[in-house]
Amino acid sequence: MPQTCWWWIRHAPVINPGGRVYGQTDVPADTSDAAAFAALAQRLPRDAVWLTTQLRRTRQTAEAIHAALEAAGLVRPALDVEPEFIEQNFGGWQGRTYAEIGAYGLGAGTAAGGGLTGHRFWLAPAHETPPGGESFVTVISRVAAAIERRTELHAGRNIVVVAHGGTIRAALATA
């Protein structure tokens, strides 16, 4: 069976004034560091399958890498969307600041006596689920199924994925 190699890239930094939990919210990325994208583009395999999620920050990051490839005289690869690689759904926490989450008794803080207060999510995030969201265990299952499907579909190829921190952690847990 031919070897399939996965290349995981986290999207560029999110433009997030106010420090809000964004999860599956479609927020833009800062792709202004052309030199960083040019350096990354030189390290990636040619003729790979390229995947992003449906969120613009992953597409913007992939496009910045592709622009660097094109500037170097290389072919701009096609992009495909893999919806199962989307970031974790933080449900009712999405769009709130970490301070607001704490104000609702959901965040972690230090009690006067030195004990930890707040929602178990911050202490044991794998099985805990944000209100109306999904647990990290669910993310791992979703990402693992997509990896298996895409590995079969693109057997023996390099697969470059521009995704999210949670997705990449789930892929590592799967590995």
Order of alpha helices (4+ residues) and beta strands (2+ residues): beta-alpha-beta-alpha-beta-alpha-beta-beta-alpha-beta-alpha
